[in-house]
């Protein structure tokens, strides 16, 4: 008996002294690769991400495997492509295709880790846990307050009458906005504070914690405390307009082409301010880890699901194979395995995060093979020749393959092809795919062949036939799809809201846009296309149960049109 007790005591002591590594995954939303000062972009105010880069490593060529929110998050969560989990776009409001697919949180939970999700996850249904033991959600468009801990927090603080808690999406989606909340109550800060609370409550248990920030995803609702953060900054110019034929390259107000230089610059500065707000939140979490003595025993990963075109080539938003959309920041800190202060080249992507987390914690993947590899191995030797990405369904689908010099993209819409020399044309302005010169044609053929193989393994069934892509009939896109103004944004009025909807929505629209310095122009509404106005009025009627009054129409549209003519 005494020997048994001694053995158990020794086991307990051994477990105490041999602490298992923790994992902290920090995921911003829609953050471009060129938004961290330490990455070589001095216009950015990111002291905490700079510190993380200095103490860890920065991967300079990280790509989103699918540059839209829902699809990429499931790529990351499962380490597998859409062929396995079923998400290729943000439009698929359905559960994961196979609930047996192993996920990061489920693997960690099954191996004795405490697992938690804080912030935006973008799962369906909203509280589908995918193995997380705890979920404290903050989603962009919650259907009910009961599902969303941030909404509950606002109500407890006496702020339950806020209707657009993450900025006003209808009318003003890509317009810099005044936040209804103060900085301390902003969703970005809430993710940090709720994560810190969770860390304080956790005790000594090993953990996997995933923090999902909504910023810098639009709308860019900036708290008053951060007004003017980039006022004096000299910021980069966007890549000149060079849109694809299906989008049209002629000046078009739907893309914001007629905006003034001041308006366009105000938008970019609002985006950078949103990034800096995420940086502040990350700093708070890192400080807590340091104070608790957990920093060096925690694998810290900072990345994003995709980027934001931010006027490059005349586009807004994501869902494109261009650098602003498909490349994302990636920082990794774990000094026990990787010395800090390095920038690492070579292709890495969203699929590599799951195997990295398992590697550092000594956990095995339970079923089948993964597409990605541990970043620890790739940091020492990266022999990847090609990088892939893909997105969409039907006529909006494309697949990309690039090597260290050239990027190839196949669009199913009419079979349109792109090829860019990334060494001599980093802005991707000059499409070489139509050139007949031998070296270029050979490059197109080689990258096209690799893109076919990737699509055959990872893409939707039926897109490859007889060893070749199956294009769909050519269809031009309306400017609302990839431009500044999206019809679907007018549809995204907040369904959870229990109060008087109509008057409150008008009030918040006015508050959001009542700052010429932020918006770059002294207008209440910044776009007055007749179809846009009618669409908003129809959505308003559906949402509130009443028509806009003549006074409200005048307030939102007619006065703005008059001012624009002056």
N, C-alpha and C positions, 0 to 999 in steps of 0.2 A: 504493500500500500504506500509506504513512504517513498519508494522509488518512483511510483506513478505520479505522486504529487510533485516530486522534484522535477520530473520530466515536463509536466504541465507548466510549472513555474518557469523553467528555462525557455520553453516555447513562447510563453507570454513575453518574457524579457527580450527574446530574439525578435519577436514581432514589433515590439516597441522601438528597438534600436534600428531596425531595418525598415525605414519608412518607404512606402510605395510612392512613386511619383504622382503628382496631380497633373491635370490638364485643364487649361483655360483657353477656350476658343473665342476670340473676339471677332465678330463679323459685322462690319459696316455694310451698308446697302448702297449700291450704285456709285462706288468710289473708284475713280480712275487711278491708274498706276502712277501718274505724275502729280500727286497731291501730298507728298511728304518731303519736307525740306531736306532731310538727310539723304534722300534718294537723288539729290541733285537739282532740286526745284526750289530755289531760294525765295521765291515769292510766297511760299507756304509758311503759315505760322502753326507749326506742329511740334512744340518742344517735347511732348511726352512720347510721341511716335519716334521722334529723333533720338530720344534717350533709349527707347526700345531697340532701335536700329543699332545704336552704339554698343549696347550690351549684348545684342544678339546678332543675327545675320539678316541681310536683306536680299531676297531673290528678285533679280531685276527683270526676269522674263517669265512672270507668272501669268497664265491665261485662264480665263473662265472657260469651262468646258461647254457651257451653254449660257450666253449672256442675257438671261432673263431670270427673275427672282426665283420662282417656284422650281423650275427645272434644275437650275444650278444647285440650289439648296439640297435637292434630292440626290444629285450627283455626288455632292460632298458628303451627305449623310450616309449614303450606302456604298460609296466608292465605285459605283456602277453607273452605266449610261442609261438613257431613256428606254432603250430596248428592254431593260430589266425592271425599271420602276414605273414606266409609263408616262413620264412627264417630259414633253418637248417644248411646251409654251406655258404662258401664264393663264391661258384660257381654259385649261382642263380642270374644271371644278369636280373632281372625282377622287376617290381614295387611291392610295398606292396600288399598283397592279398586283403585287405579291407581298402579303403581310409576312411571309416567311423570310423575305430578304433581310439578312443581318444589317443592323444599323449601328453607328457609333455608340449612341447612348445605350442601346440594348446590350451590346457586347460588354460595355463597362459595367452596367448594372448587374449582369449575370456573373461578373467576376468580382463582386464585392465592393464596387465603387458606389458612392453616393452621387447621383446624377441630377442635374437641374438645368432647365432652360429659362432664361430671363430675357424678355423683350420679343422682337419679331422672329417668328419661325416660318410662317407661311405654309402651314400644313393644312390638309383637308381630311376630315373636318377640323375646325380650328384647334380643338383640344386633343386631337390624335397625338399620342405621346411618343410613338416610335421607340419606346424603351426608356424615356426620361422618367425618373422617379418623381420629379416635381416640375411643375410648369408655372411660371409667373409671366403671363403673356402681355404684350403690347403690340397689337396688330394694326395695320393701316386702316382696315375697313371692318371692324368687328360688327357682327350681326346683333349681338346683345351684350349689355354691360356685364352680365354675369360671367361671360367667357373671358373678360379682359381685366387683368389686375390693375393696369394703369388707369383705366376708366374708373374703377372702384376707388383707387387712390385719389383721383380728382374729386370724386363725389365726397369722400371723407374730408377733404381739405376745403369743402365749400365751393368747389369749382365744377360741380356737376352740370351746370347749365352750359358749359362749353360744348358746342356742337361739332366743330371741326378741330379736334384735339391735336391733329398733326398738320394743320394748315388747310386752307380752302382748296379743294381739288377742282370743282366746277368753275369755269371761267378763268381761273388764275393759276392753273397747274404749274406752269413754268415761269411764274412771275414772283419776284422776291416779295416777301410778305412780313408784316408785323405779326409776331406771335401773340396769341391771346394770353398765354402763360408767361410768367416771369421765368428767368433762367432756372431758378431752383426747382420749379415745377415742370419744366420742359421734359418731354419724353426721353430725350437723350440723357439728361441728368438722372431721371428716374431709373433707367437701366443700371447706371452706375451705383446709385444709392441702394437699389434693391439687391444688386449683386453683392455689395459690401455687407448688407444686413445678413444675407445668406452665408457669406464667409464667416462672419462673426458668430453665427449660430451653429456652424458646422462642427466645431470642436476639432478633434484629431482625425476624423475619417478621411481617407483618400477620396478625391472628388474628380468628377468630370463636369465642368461648368461651361455652358455655352451662352454667350451674351450677344443678342441680336439688336443692333441699332438700326433705326429706320433712316436716319440721316446718313449721307447727304442725298438720299432719294427725295425728289420733289414731292410736294411743295416745300419750298425753302422758307419755313416760318421761323424768322430770326428774332430772338428776344431782344428787348430794348437795350439790355446791358451789353450786347455785342455789336450794336450799331457802330459802324465806322471802323471795325477791326481792320479792314483792308482798304480804308479810304485813301491812304497815301501809297499803297502798294502798286508797283508796276507789274502788271500781270501779262501773261503771254497772250498773243493774238491767236484766234482760232485758225485752223487750216482753211484756206480759201474755199469758197463754194465749188464743189465738183461732184455733184450728186449723180447717181446712176440714172440711166435712161428711163426706167420705170417710175422713178420719183420726179423726174423733170428737173433740169438744171437752170431753167429760166427763173428770174426773180418771182417769188410767190409769197404772198402774205401769210399763208398757212404755215410756212417755215420760219416766219419772223424775219424774212429777208428785208422788209421795209423798215424794220426797227432802226432807230438811231444808234450811232456808236455808243452813246451814253447808256441807252437801254441795254444793249448787248453786254457792255462792260459791267453794268449793275447786276445782271444775271450771273455772270461768272464770279463776281465778288461774293454774291449771296451763296453760291455753291461752295466756294472756298471757306466762307464763314461756317457753313454747316459742317464741313470737314473739321474745322478747328474746334467746333463744339464736341464732336466725337473724340477728338484728341484730349480735350479737357476731361471727359468722362473716363477715357482709358487711363489717364494719369491718376485719377482718384482710386481706381481699382488697383493699379500697380502699387501705389503708395500703401494701400491696405495690406497687400501681400508682403511688402517689405517690412512693414511694422509688425506683422504677425510671424515673421521669420519663415515665410512660405515661398519666397520669391525664387530661390535657387533650386528648390525641389519641385517646381511647377513648370511644365512645358507650356509656354505662352506662344500662341499663334495669333497674329493679327492679319486679316485679309478681308476681301469683299466678294460678293457674289458676281458682280459685273461692274462695268464702268458706266460712263455717261458721255455722249457725244459732245455736248456743251458747245454747240454751234460748229464744230469741226466738219468740214466738207458741206456745210449747210444743213446739218442734221441736229436734232435733239434726241434725248432718251438713249435707249440701248438696242438690243436685238440685231446688232450688225456685227460684221466680222472685222471692222476697222479698229485701230489701236485704242481709240478713246472708249470704245464699248467693250472690247474683248480682253484687254490687258488690265490687271488689277494689282494692287500692292500686296506684298507678302513678307511679313516679318516673323522671325522665329527666334525665341530665346530659350535656351536650355544649356547653361554653361558646363554642365557635367559631360556633355557630348560634343558641343560645338563652341569653339572660342568666338567671342563677340567682335564686333567692329568690322565685319567683312561684307562686301557686296559680291554676290555670286551670280554668274551668268548661267546660261543653259536653260532649256525649256522645262518648266514645271507647271502643274495645273491643279484644278480642284480635286481631281481624283487622287492626288498624292496626300491629302490631309488625313484620310482615314488610316492608311498604312503607317503614317508617321506617328499618329497617336498610339496605335497598337504597339509599334516598335519601342517607343520610349518606356512603355509600361510593361513590356514583356508579355503581351497578350497575343493569342493566335486568332487569325481570321477563321471562323468556324466552317465555312462552306464555299468551295470553289476558288477561282482565281480572281484577282483584282486587276484593274487596268493600271492603277497607280503604283508608286513605289515610295518607300520612306524617304523623306527629305534629307535625313541624315546621310543616307548613302549617296543621294544625288548631290549633296553639298561637297562630297569628297570626289566623286567621279560621275559626271553626267555625260553619257554617251548617246543621248537621244538625238536622232537626226531630224525628226519631224515633230511638229506640234499641230494638234487638231482642235477644232471647235465646230459646233453645229447648232442650229436653232430652227424652230418653227415647224409647221405642218403645211402640206399642200403647196399652193403657189407662193407662200411666204417662207418656205424652207430653203436653207442653204447649208453647205458644208465647206469647211476651210481646212487646208493643209498648207503649212509653211515650213521652210527650212531656215538655215541661218541667214539666207539672203532674200529669198523670194516668198511671197505669199500668194496662194492660189485660192479662189473661191468659186464654187459652182452654185448658181441659183436655179432652183427648179422652175422658176417663173420664166418660161421661154427658153430655158437652157443658157441663160446669160452667164458669161465667165469673166473673171477678173484675175489679173496677175500684176503684182507690184514688186518693184525692186526696193526692198526695205533698207538697203544700204544707201542708195542714191536718191530715194524718194520716200523718206520716212513719213511724210504726210499722206501718202497713198493718193496722189492727185492724178497720176498718169497711168492709165490702164494699158498694159502691154499685151493683153491676151490675144489681141487680133493681129499682132505682128507675125510676119511669116518667116523672119530670119531664123536660121537653123537652131542656134543656141536657145533662143526664147521658146521656140516650138518644142524643143526637147524638154525644156524645164516645165512647160505647161503639161506635156504628156506624162512626165514622171510624177509631178505633184497631183495631177488628176487621178492617176492610177492609185496612189496612196489614199487619196480622199475617197475613192470608190471602195477600197478595202475597209476603211474606217466606217463608212456608211453601211456597208454590208453587215458589219459586226454590231454596230451600235445604233443605227438609225431605225426609223419606222419600217415595218415589213412592207414589201412591195415597191420600194423606191428604186430598187436595182432589178433590171431584167436583162437576161442574156449578157451579163457582165458589164452593163452600162447603166448610167442614170436614166430615169424615165421622167423627162421634163413635163410640165403641164403647160397648156396654152398660155401665151403671154397675156398679162393683164396689168395695165398701169395702176399705180397706187395713187390714191387721193392724198393730198398733202397732210391730212389729219392723221395719217398712220405713223409717219416718221418725222413729223414736223413739231412745231411749238404748241399747236392747239389740237387736242384730241377730243373727238366726240365722246369717247368712253369716259373721259374725265367728268363731263357733265352728268353722266349716269351715276357717278360715284358720290352721291350725297349720302350722308351718314345715317344708315337705317336704324342704328341702335337708339337714336335720340328720342327721349320720351316726352320732351317739352313741346312748346309752341314752335313749330319748325320754321314757318315762313318768315316771320319778323326777325327771328334769331339769325337765320341764314343771311338775310340782307344786312343785318347789323355786322356780322362777322366778315362778310365780303368787304364792306366799307372800311372796317377797322384794318383788315389785312392789307388793303391797297392804299391806305391813306398816308403814304410816306414817299414823296417824289424822289428823295435821295436813294431810297432802297430800290424803287422800281425803275428809276432812270427817266421817268416821265410823269407829269402831273395829270394822270387820267385815272378815273375810277375803274373803268373797264378798258382793256388794252386791245381789243379786237372786235370789229363791228361788222363782220360778214353777215349778211342776212340769214343764211342757213345756220350759222353759229348761234345767232340770237334766237331763232325759232327753236333750235334744238334745246337750248338752255330753258326757254319758256316751257317746252313740253316736259322736260325733266322736272322742272320746278312744280308744274301742275301735278305730275305723278307723285312727287315726294310730299307735297304739302296739302294736296287736295283742293287747291284754289289757284286761280289765275294771278299772275302779276298784275298789280294795279297800274294804271297809266302813270302815276307818280313814280312807281318803282321802275318801270320801263325807262322813263325819262332819266331817273337817277343812274341806272346801270348802263344805258346805251346812248341815248340821244345827246345828253350833255357831253359825254365822252367824244362822240362824233363831232360835235360842234367845236370842242377844244382842239381836236386833231386838225381841223381845217384852219385854225388861226395861225 
